[in-house]
Amino acid sequence: MTICDDYPKTIVRGDGQVVVVSFKSINKIVEVCPCFERTDGAFDYPDSNHGGSWKKTDPMPEIEESKKGYPRNKF
């Protein structure tokens, strides 16, 4: 299944690293970033800019670091 299959009347387009889904009926726009988990715990995500490529991201170290500076945050 795809977003277009589930929401055939919705405008769906690619924009760099995200898929933009515009729901006119509720006047909302959602950006979806598809990703695939790697064996090392990081993630690969597509980038359609400049001919297209795959990028790697590892958000867990950033999340852990942010907890150090803001102990009241509950992640």
C-alpha positions as CSV (number, residue, x, y, z in Angstrom):
1,M,0.0,0.0,0.0
2,T,1.0,3.6,-0.6
3,I,-0.2,6.9,0.6
4,C,-1.8,7.5,-2.7
5,D,-3.7,4.2,-2.5
6,D,-5.0,5.0,1.0
7,Y,-5.8,8.7,0.2
8,P,-6.6,8.9,-3.5
9,K,-8.0,12.4,-3.4
10,T,-5.0,13.8,-1.5
11,I,-2.1,15.7,-3.1
12,V,1.1,13.9,-2.6
13,R,4.5,15.2,-3.8
14,G,8.2,14.7,-3.1
15,D,10.3,17.6,-1.7
16,G,13.9,16.8,-1.0
17,Q,14.0,14.4,1.9
18,V,10.3,14.3,2.6
19,V,7.0,13.3,1.0
20,V,4.5,16.2,1.4
21,V,0.9,15.1,1.9
22,S,-1.7,17.8,1.7
23,F,-5.1,16.9,3.2
24,K,-7.5,19.6,1.8
25,S,-10.5,18.2,3.7
26,I,-9.0,19.0,7.1
27,N,-6.7,21.8,5.9
28,K,-3.5,20.1,7.1
29,I,-0.1,19.3,5.5
30,V,2.0,16.4,6.8
31,E,5.7,15.8,5.9
32,V,6.7,12.2,6.0
33,C,10.4,11.1,5.9
34,P,10.6,7.5,4.9
35,C,13.6,5.7,6.4
36,F,15.1,2.3,6.9
37,E,16.9,1.1,10.0
38,R,20.4,-0.1,9.5
39,T,22.1,-2.9,11.4
40,D,24.2,-0.4,13.3
41,G,21.0,1.3,14.7
42,A,21.3,4.4,12.4
43,F,18.8,5.1,9.6
44,D,19.0,5.6,5.9
45,Y,16.7,8.1,4.2
46,P,16.3,9.2,0.6
47,D,17.3,12.7,-0.7
48,S,15.8,13.4,-4.1
49,N,17.9,16.6,-4.6
50,H,20.7,16.7,-7.2
51,G,19.9,13.4,-8.9
52,G,19.1,11.5,-5.7
53,S,21.1,9.7,-3.1
54,W,20.8,8.0,0.3
55,K,21.8,9.7,3.5
56,K,22.6,8.3,6.9
57,T,21.3,9.7,10.2
58,D,21.9,8.6,13.8
59,P,19.6,10.6,16.0
60,M,20.2,8.6,19.2
61,P,23.4,10.3,20.3
62,E,21.7,13.7,19.8
63,I,18.7,12.6,21.9
64,E,21.0,11.4,24.7
65,E,23.0,14.6,24.6
66,S,19.9,16.7,24.8
67,K,18.9,14.8,28.0
68,K,22.1,15.9,29.7
69,G,21.3,19.6,29.4
70,Y,17.6,19.4,30.2
71,P,17.1,16.9,33.0
72,R,13.4,17.8,33.3
73,N,12.7,16.6,29.7
74,K,11.0,13.2,29.6
75,F,12.0,11.3,26.5
